[in-house]
């Protein structure tokens, strides 16, 4: 599958606060909050939604084309991604801005407070998809994930005009964009991705009912953390896939990106939506069990075992994971 993943490419600065944010909030002072959290650890990691998704896809044997904007400080990061199966030829390098930065503090309840500096990401609006399509010989799917809002709109419009199937993943940018822009982003999408909170926020900001959204997209996938994932399509019963139980919870950053990577890898293998969702849930748990969104390793035998444990050996056989174990590597 000729897959392009558009979106943010960033460096993550991840911190851990050994307490609860909510314990520091005064109910009668929420209109004027001034807090500083002394953190115990700082990890600087590679991140960005599009880069995280491409990294996961690469580990599962796909070769996605990453489309986004970075600074001149990207050279080492580029080498890392290429070494993990990612095509970075369509990444725009800014001459004036640094690569974007994500700063996130997580408390002991896995609540997060985060800020995002766009940096070079603001130049993603200058990237056209036509050269990407020409270079790859066409595009079977374009994932439009959180990015510079103007870039997201441009890439959506280009997909509609060019007839490229696309998946809408507005995620974090739902808080930044108004209803009209959100409606433009998702109308005509083959797939729509949100988490459960974003599901309700999208409905609130667009003014549409769930049925009206489903009339405008092919399928709506909602991730629900430990409760799993739900697939909805107009006129059909919803499909629920349970999460893969985590053996330890280390860091939730990038878990949703891991799900999307696994799901898209399933589509790349020609699997149906439910099996692809199961692949996504399995990969998401690998992310959850590691510190940082690109620091996990996928051993084929371990991955197949976790998948089969959660969904049964027949599902693993249909996903062709046992052949992967025997070959020693993932292949699309």
C-alpha positions as CSV (number, residue, x, y, z in Angstrom):
1,X,0.0,0.0,0.0
2,X,1.3,3.4,-1.0
3,X,0.8,5.2,2.3
4,X,1.7,8.8,3.2
5,X,1.5,10.0,6.8
6,X,1.3,13.8,7.2
7,X,1.6,15.5,10.6
8,X,3.9,16.6,13.3
9,X,7.6,15.7,13.7
10,X,8.9,16.7,17.1
11,X,11.2,16.1,20.0
12,X,9.5,15.1,23.2
13,X,10.6,16.4,26.6
14,X,8.9,14.0,29.1
15,X,8.8,14.6,32.8
16,X,7.2,12.8,35.8
17,X,5.7,14.4,38.8
18,X,5.6,12.1,41.9
19,X,2.1,13.2,43.0
20,X,-1.4,14.1,41.7
21,X,-2.1,17.2,39.8
22,X,-5.6,17.3,41.2
23,X,-4.3,17.4,44.8
24,X,-2.7,20.8,43.9
25,X,-5.9,22.4,42.5
26,X,-8.0,24.6,44.8
27,X,-11.7,24.4,43.9
28,X,-12.3,28.1,44.7
29,X,-9.2,29.3,42.8
30,X,-9.6,27.6,39.4
31,X,-10.1,31.0,37.7
32,X,-6.5,31.9,38.5
33,X,-4.1,29.0,38.6
34,X,-0.3,29.5,39.1
35,X,1.5,26.3,39.7
36,X,5.0,24.8,39.3
37,X,5.6,21.1,39.6
38,X,9.0,19.8,40.8
39,X,9.6,16.7,38.6
40,X,11.9,13.8,39.4
41,X,12.9,12.8,35.8
42,X,13.4,14.2,32.4
43,X,13.6,12.1,29.2
44,X,14.3,13.7,25.9
45,X,12.8,11.5,23.2
46,X,12.0,11.5,19.5
47,X,8.3,12.1,18.8
48,X,5.6,13.9,16.8
49,X,2.4,12.2,15.8
50,X,3.3,11.5,12.2
51,X,6.8,10.3,13.1
52,X,5.6,8.1,15.8
53,X,3.0,6.4,13.5
54,X,5.6,5.9,10.8
55,X,8.1,4.4,13.3
56,X,5.5,1.8,14.3
57,X,4.6,1.1,10.7
58,X,8.2,0.5,9.9
59,X,8.6,-1.9,12.8
60,X,5.7,-3.9,11.4
61,X,7.1,-4.2,7.9
62,X,5.5,-1.3,6.1
63,X,7.4,1.5,4.3
64,X,5.4,4.7,5.0
65,X,6.3,8.0,3.5
66,X,6.6,10.7,6.2
67,X,5.3,14.1,5.2
68,X,6.0,17.0,7.5
69,X,8.3,20.0,8.2
70,X,11.4,20.0,10.4
71,X,14.4,22.1,11.2
72,X,18.1,21.7,10.2
73,X,18.6,19.8,13.5
74,X,16.7,16.8,11.9
75,X,19.7,14.9,10.5
76,X,20.2,12.4,13.3
77,X,16.4,11.9,13.7
78,X,16.2,11.3,9.9
79,X,18.8,8.6,10.1
80,X,16.9,6.9,13.0
81,X,13.7,6.8,11.1
82,X,15.3,5.6,7.9
83,X,17.0,2.8,9.9
84,X,13.5,1.8,11.1
85,X,11.9,1.5,7.7
86,X,10.5,5.1,7.2
87,X,10.7,7.0,3.9
88,X,11.7,10.5,4.7
89,X,12.2,11.9,1.2
90,X,9.1,14.1,1.4
91,X,10.1,15.9,4.7
92,X,10.6,19.6,4.3
93,X,13.6,21.1,6.1
94,X,13.1,24.7,7.3
95,X,16.1,27.1,7.0
96,X,15.0,29.3,9.9
97,X,13.1,27.3,12.5
98,X,13.9,24.4,14.9
99,X,12.1,21.1,14.8
100,X,8.9,21.2,16.9
101,X,9.1,20.5,20.7
102,X,6.5,18.7,22.9
103,X,6.9,19.3,26.6
104,X,4.8,16.9,28.8
105,X,4.5,16.2,32.6
106,X,2.8,13.1,33.7
107,X,1.5,12.5,37.3
108,X,1.2,9.2,39.2
109,X,-2.4,8.8,37.9
110,X,-1.2,9.1,34.3
111,X,-2.8,12.5,33.9
112,X,-0.8,14.8,31.7
113,X,-0.2,18.5,31.3
114,X,1.5,19.4,28.0
115,X,2.6,22.2,25.8
116,X,3.6,22.1,22.1
117,X,5.9,24.5,20.3
118,X,5.2,24.3,16.6
119,X,8.6,25.6,15.3
120,X,9.2,24.3,11.8
121,X,5.9,22.6,11.8
122,X,4.3,25.9,10.8
123,X,5.9,25.5,7.3
124,X,4.1,22.2,6.7
125,X,1.4,24.3,4.9
126,X,3.9,24.8,2.1
127,X,4.1,21.0,1.4
128,X,2.1,19.8,-1.6
129,X,1.0,16.2,-1.9
130,X,1.2,16.0,-5.7
131,X,5.0,15.5,-5.7
132,X,4.6,12.8,-3.1
133,X,2.0,11.0,-5.2
134,X,4.2,11.4,-8.3
135,X,7.3,10.0,-6.5
136,X,5.4,7.0,-5.1
137,X,3.4,6.3,-8.3
138,X,0.2,7.2,-6.6
139,X,-1.3,7.2,-3.1
140,X,-3.6,4.5,-1.7
141,X,-4.1,6.3,1.6
142,X,-3.1,9.6,3.2
143,X,-3.3,9.9,6.9
144,X,-3.8,13.5,7.9
145,X,-2.7,13.7,11.6
146,X,-2.2,16.7,13.9
147,X,-0.1,19.3,12.2
148,X,-0.1,23.0,11.4
149,X,-3.9,23.6,11.0
150,X,-3.5,25.2,7.5
151,X,-1.4,22.2,6.4
152,X,-4.1,19.8,7.6
153,X,-6.7,21.7,5.6
154,X,-4.5,21.9,2.5
155,X,-3.8,18.2,2.5
156,X,-7.4,17.4,3.0
157,X,-8.4,19.6,0.1
158,X,-5.7,18.1,-2.1
159,X,-6.9,14.6,-1.3
160,X,-10.4,15.5,-2.2
161,X,-9.4,17.2,-5.5
162,X,-6.8,14.5,-6.4
163,X,-9.1,11.5,-5.5
164,X,-6.7,10.2,-2.9
165,X,-8.4,8.2,-0.1
166,X,-7.6,9.8,3.3
167,X,-7.9,9.2,7.0
168,X,-8.8,12.2,9.2
169,X,-7.0,12.2,12.6
170,X,-7.5,15.7,14.0
171,X,-6.8,14.6,17.6
172,X,-5.0,17.4,19.6
173,X,-5.9,20.0,17.0
174,X,-9.6,19.8,17.9
175,X,-9.0,22.2,20.7
176,X,-7.4,24.7,18.3
177,X,-9.8,24.6,15.4
178,X,-13.4,25.8,15.1
179,X,-16.4,23.8,14.0
180,X,-16.2,24.8,10.3
181,X,-12.6,23.8,9.9
182,X,-13.2,20.5,11.7
183,X,-16.1,19.7,9.4
184,X,-13.9,20.4,6.4
185,X,-11.2,18.0,7.8
186,X,-13.4,15.0,8.2
187,X,-16.0,15.2,5.3
188,X,-15.2,12.5,2.8
189,X,-12.7,10.7,4.9
190,X,-12.4,6.9,4.5
191,X,-11.4,6.7,8.2
192,X,-11.9,9.0,11.1
193,X,-9.8,8.6,14.3
194,X,-10.5,10.1,17.7
195,X,-10.1,9.0,21.4
196,X,-13.2,8.9,23.5
197,X,-12.9,12.5,24.8
198,X,-12.2,13.8,21.3
199,X,-15.2,11.9,20.1
200,X,-17.5,14.0,22.2
201,X,-15.5,17.2,21.6
202,X,-15.8,16.7,17.9
203,X,-19.6,16.4,18.1
204,X,-19.8,19.5,20.3
205,X,-17.6,21.7,18.0
206,X,-19.1,20.6,14.7
207,X,-22.7,20.7,16.0
208,X,-23.3,17.4,14.2
209,X,-24.8,14.3,15.7
210,X,-23.0,11.0,15.6
211,X,-25.2,9.8,12.8
212,X,-24.4,13.0,10.8
213,X,-20.7,12.4,11.2
214,X,-21.1,8.8,10.1
215,X,-23.0,10.0,7.0
216,X,-19.8,11.9,6.0
217,X,-17.0,9.4,6.8
218,X,-16.5,5.8,5.8
219,X,-15.8,4.6,9.3
220,X,-15.2,6.2,12.7
221,X,-12.7,4.5,15.1
222,X,-12.6,5.6,18.7
223,X,-9.9,4.6,21.1
224,X,-11.0,4.2,24.7
225,X,-7.8,3.4,26.7
226,X,-8.0,0.2,28.7
227,X,-11.6,-0.2,27.5
228,X,-10.4,-0.9,24.0
229,X,-11.5,0.4,20.6
230,X,-14.8,1.0,18.9
231,X,-15.6,1.0,15.2
232,X,-18.7,2.6,13.9
233,X,-20.1,2.7,10.4
234,X,-23.4,4.1,9.1
235,X,-26.2,1.5,9.2
236,X,-24.1,-1.2,10.8
237,X,-23.7,-2.5,14.4
238,X,-20.6,-1.1,16.1
239,X,-17.6,-3.4,16.6
240,X,-15.7,-3.4,19.9
241,X,-12.1,-4.7,20.2
242,X,-10.8,-5.1,23.8
243,X,-7.4,-3.7,24.7
244,X,-4.4,-5.9,25.2
245,X,-3.7,-6.0,29.0
246,X,-0.5,-4.2,29.9
247,X,2.0,-6.0,32.1
248,X,3.3,-2.7,33.3
249,X,2.2,0.9,32.7
250,X,5.2,3.1,32.0
251,X,4.2,6.0,29.8
252,X,1.0,6.8,27.9
253,X,2.7,9.2,25.5
254,X,2.3,8.0,21.9
255,X,-0.1,5.1,22.7
256,X,-2.7,6.4,20.3
257,X,-0.1,6.8,17.6
258,X,0.9,3.1,18.2
259,X,-2.6,2.0,17.7
260,X,-2.9,3.9,14.4
261,X,0.4,2.4,13.2
262,X,-0.7,-1.1,14.0
263,X,-4.1,-0.5,12.4
264,X,-2.6,0.9,9.2
265,X,-0.1,-1.9,9.1
266,X,-3.1,-4.3,9.2
267,X,-4.7,-2.5,6.2
268,X,-1.3,-2.7,4.5
269,X,-1.4,-6.5,4.9
270,X,-4.9,-6.6,3.4
271,X,-6.5,-7.5,6.8
272,X,-10.1,-6.6,7.6
273,X,-10.8,-3.7,10.0
274,X,-11.4,-5.8,13.1
275,X,-8.1,-7.7,12.7
276,X,-6.3,-4.4,12.0
277,X,-7.8,-2.9,15.2
278,X,-6.4,-5.9,17.1
279,X,-3.0,-5.3,15.6
280,X,-3.3,-1.7,16.6
281,X,-4.3,-2.5,20.2
282,X,-1.3,-4.9,20.5
283,X,1.2,-2.4,19.3
284,X,-0.3,0.3,21.5
285,X,0.4,-1.9,24.6
286,X,4.0,-2.2,23.5
287,X,4.2,1.6,23.5
288,X,2.5,1.9,26.9
289,X,5.0,-0.5,28.4
290,X,8.0,1.7,27.4
291,X,9.3,5.1,28.2
292,X,8.9,7.3,25.1
293,X,6.9,6.9,22.0
294,X,9.7,5.4,19.8
295,X,11.8,3.5,22.3
296,X,10.0,0.1,22.2
297,X,11.2,-2.9,20.3
298,X,8.9,-5.4,18.5
299,X,10.1,-9.0,18.6
300,X,7.9,-10.9,16.2
301,X,7.6,-14.0,18.4
302,X,6.6,-11.9,21.5
303,X,4.2,-9.8,19.4
304,X,2.5,-12.8,18.0
305,X,2.3,-14.4,21.4
306,X,0.7,-11.3,23.0
307,X,-1.7,-11.0,20.1
308,X,-2.8,-14.6,20.3
309,X,-3.1,-14.4,24.1
310,X,-5.5,-11.5,23.7
311,X,-7.5,-12.5,20.6
312,X,-6.9,-16.2,20.2
313,X,-4.6,-18.3,17.9
314,X,-7.1,-18.3,15.1
315,X,-7.0,-14.5,14.9
316,X,-3.2,-14.6,15.0
317,X,-3.2,-17.1,12.2
318,X,-5.6,-15.0,10.1
319,X,-3.3,-12.0,10.7
320,X,-0.4,-14.2,9.4
321,X,1.6,-13.6,12.5
322,X,2.8,-17.2,12.9
323,X,4.5,-17.0,9.5
324,X,6.1,-13.8,10.7
325,X,7.5,-15.6,13.7
326,X,8.9,-18.4,11.5
327,X,10.5,-15.9,9.1
328,X,12.0,-13.9,12.0
329,X,10.7,-10.6,10.7
330,X,7.6,-8.6,9.9
331,X,6.7,-8.3,6.2
332,X,3.8,-6.6,4.6
